Amino acid sequence: MIAFRQATPDDIGPLADIWNSGWHEAHAAIVPDALTALRTVHSFRDRLRDDLDKCHVGMRDDEIAGFHISRGGEVYQFYVHPIGRGTGFAGAMLDHAERILAAQNCVTAWLACSVGNARASAFYTRTGWVNTGVQTVDLDTSSGPFPLDVWRFEKRL
Ligand SMILES: CC(C)(COP(=O)(O)OP(=O)(O)OC[C@H]1O[C@@H](n2cnc3c(N)ncnc32)[C@H](O)[C@@H]1OP(=O)(O)O)[C@@H](O)C(=O)NCCC(=O)NCCS
């Protein structure tokens, strides 16, 4: 059974671990080393703390299977634990993120996917998101904005 709930302070540790391992698995080979060096588990804990009120946790059979942070018209972070991958869980969680944004009167949602993140790109395309091209975004890091080329995906809600 799949269910979603608002994140709580007790979730910060487990979610930071999912974010940390998922980020390095998907990005270490495709982004500059300087960015990888900034993506420590401590940095993910800090960012979860900052955005906890916009973070939702996905549960699958009573286990945490992923989380998303959605705000300002953007699916800002989207991570699925290996136990949820390839199961349809990600699709259910993206539906949830879209519903959160639609309830905030967002008409066209967007998300950034690092150029070369082939699995995520295939997943977003299958779920009706459109790759509108490469855009340079300033990523949030503890050392200030870090410019990175990303694929900008959009979906009309
Ligand atoms: C991206 C993510 C949310 C997708 O969820 P998922 O459950 O793995 O997605 P699915 O298995 O349903 O679909 C993934 C697609 O990628 C394909 N795929 C699987 N492994 C792949 C790989 N190594 N390279 C390219 N494509 C791959 C699958 O066949 C599937 O394609 P299809 O729909 O055309 O059959 C999840 O893998 C994840 O959290 N990854 C790590 C973090 C991340 O990259 N987050 C997104 C940041 S923008």
The ligand as an SDF file (V2000), in Angstrom:
LIG
                    3D

 48 50  0  0  0  0  0  0  0  0999 V2000
   14.3710    8.8240  -11.1550 C   0  0  0  0  0  0  0  0  0  0  0  0
   13.4820    7.9140  -10.2960 C   0  0  0  0  0  0  0  0  0  0  0  0
   12.5600    8.7600   -9.4600 C   0  0  0  0  0  0  0  0  0  0  0  0
   12.6160    7.0840  -11.2740 C   0  0  0  0  0  0  0  0  0  0  0  0
   11.8490    6.1550  -10.5450 O   0  0  0  0  0  0  0  0  0  0  0  0
   11.8890    4.5980  -10.9740 P   0  0  0  0  0  0  0  0  0  0  0  0
   10.9590    3.8230  -10.1440 O   0  0  0  0  0  0  0  0  0  0  0  0
   13.3150    4.1900  -10.9700 O   0  0  0  0  0  0  0  0  0  0  0  0
   11.3230    4.7470  -12.4410 O   0  0  0  0  0  0  0  0  0  0  0  0
   10.8760    3.6010  -13.4330 P   0  0  0  0  0  0  0  0  0  0  0  0
   11.6510    2.3440  -13.1650 O   0  0  0  0  0  0  0  0  0  0  0  0
    9.3940    3.5290  -13.3660 O   0  0  0  0  0  0  0  0  0  0  0  0
   11.2550    4.2150  -14.8290 O   0  0  0  0  0  0  0  0  0  0  0  0
   12.5590    4.5360  -15.1220 C   0  0  0  0  0  0  0  0  0  0  0  0
   12.8120    4.4470  -16.6200 C   0  0  0  0  0  0  0  0  0  0  0  0
   14.2280    4.4520  -16.8000 O   0  0  0  0  0  0  0  0  0  0  0  0
   14.6400    3.2280  -17.4080 C   0  0  0  0  0  0  0  0  0  0  0  0
   15.9170    2.8750  -16.7910 N   0  0  0  0  0  0  0  0  0  0  0  0
   16.1710    2.0420  -15.7760 C   0  0  0  0  0  0  0  0  0  0  0  0
   17.4850    2.0500  -15.4980 N   0  0  0  0  0  0  0  0  0  0  0  0
   18.0550    2.9100  -16.3660 C   0  0  0  0  0  0  0  0  0  0  0  0
   19.3730    3.3460  -16.5890 C   0  0  0  0  0  0  0  0  0  0  0  0
   20.3790    2.9150  -15.8380 N   0  0  0  0  0  0  0  0  0  0  0  0
   19.5840    4.2480  -17.5780 N   0  0  0  0  0  0  0  0  0  0  0  0
   18.5790    4.6930  -18.3560 C   0  0  0  0  0  0  0  0  0  0  0  0
   17.3000    4.3280  -18.1760 N   0  0  0  0  0  0  0  0  0  0  0  0
   17.0480    3.4450  -17.1980 C   0  0  0  0  0  0  0  0  0  0  0  0
   13.5160    2.2560  -17.1190 C   0  0  0  0  0  0  0  0  0  0  0  0
   13.4750    1.2080  -18.0830 O   0  0  0  0  0  0  0  0  0  0  0  0
   12.3110    3.1670  -17.2480 C   0  0  0  0  0  0  0  0  0  0  0  0
   12.1000    3.4890  -18.6160 O   0  0  0  0  0  0  0  0  0  0  0  0
   10.7100    3.1740  -19.3610 P   0  0  0  0  0  0  0  0  0  0  0  0
    9.6620    3.8800  -18.5880 O   0  0  0  0  0  0  0  0  0  0  0  0
   10.8710    3.7500  -20.7270 O   0  0  0  0  0  0  0  0  0  0  0  0
   10.5720    1.6930  -19.3120 O   0  0  0  0  0  0  0  0  0  0  0  0
   14.3200    6.9800   -9.3940 C   0  0  0  0  0  0  0  0  0  0  0  0
   15.0680    6.0740  -10.1910 O   0  0  0  0  0  0  0  0  0  0  0  0
   15.2710    7.7310   -8.4810 C   0  0  0  0  0  0  0  0  0  0  0  0
   14.8760    8.2240   -7.4320 O   0  0  0  0  0  0  0  0  0  0  0  0
   16.5580    7.8470   -8.8900 N   0  0  0  0  0  0  0  0  0  0  0  0
   17.6150    8.4910   -8.1070 C   0  0  0  0  0  0  0  0  0  0  0  0
   17.3740    9.9620   -7.8400 C   0  0  0  0  0  0  0  0  0  0  0  0
   17.0420   10.7850   -9.0510 C   0  0  0  0  0  0  0  0  0  0  0  0
   17.6650   10.7030  -10.1000 O   0  0  0  0  0  0  0  0  0  0  0  0
   16.0030   11.6170   -8.8730 N   0  0  0  0  0  0  0  0  0  0  0  0
   15.5350   12.5100   -9.8870 C   0  0  0  0  0  0  0  0  0  0  0  0
   16.2760   13.7900   -9.7940 C   0  0  0  0  0  0  0  0  0  0  0  0
   15.7930   14.8730  -11.1610 S   0  0  0  0  0  0  0  0  0  0  0  0
  1  2  1  0
  2  3  1  0
  2  4  1  0
  2 36  1  0
  4  5  1  0
  5  6  1  0
  6  7  2  0
  6  8  1  0
  6  9  1  0
  9 10  1  0
 10 11  2  0
 10 12  1  0
 10 13  1  0
 13 14  1  0
 14 15  1  0
 15 16  1  0
 15 30  1  0
 16 17  1  0
 17 18  1  0
 17 28  1  0
 18 19  1  0
 18 27  1  0
 19 20  2  0
 20 21  1  0
 21 22  1  0
 21 27  2  0
 22 23  1  0
 22 24  2  0
 24 25  1  0
 25 26  2  0
 26 27  1  0
 28 29  1  0
 28 30  1  0
 30 31  1  0
 31 32  1  0
 32 33  2  0
 32 34  1  0
 32 35  1  0
 36 37  1  0
 36 38  1  0
 38 39  2  0
 38 40  1  0
 40 41  1  0
 41 42  1  0
 42 43  1  0
 43 44  2  0
 43 45  1  0
 45 46  1  0
 46 47  1  0
 47 48  1  0
M  END
$$$$
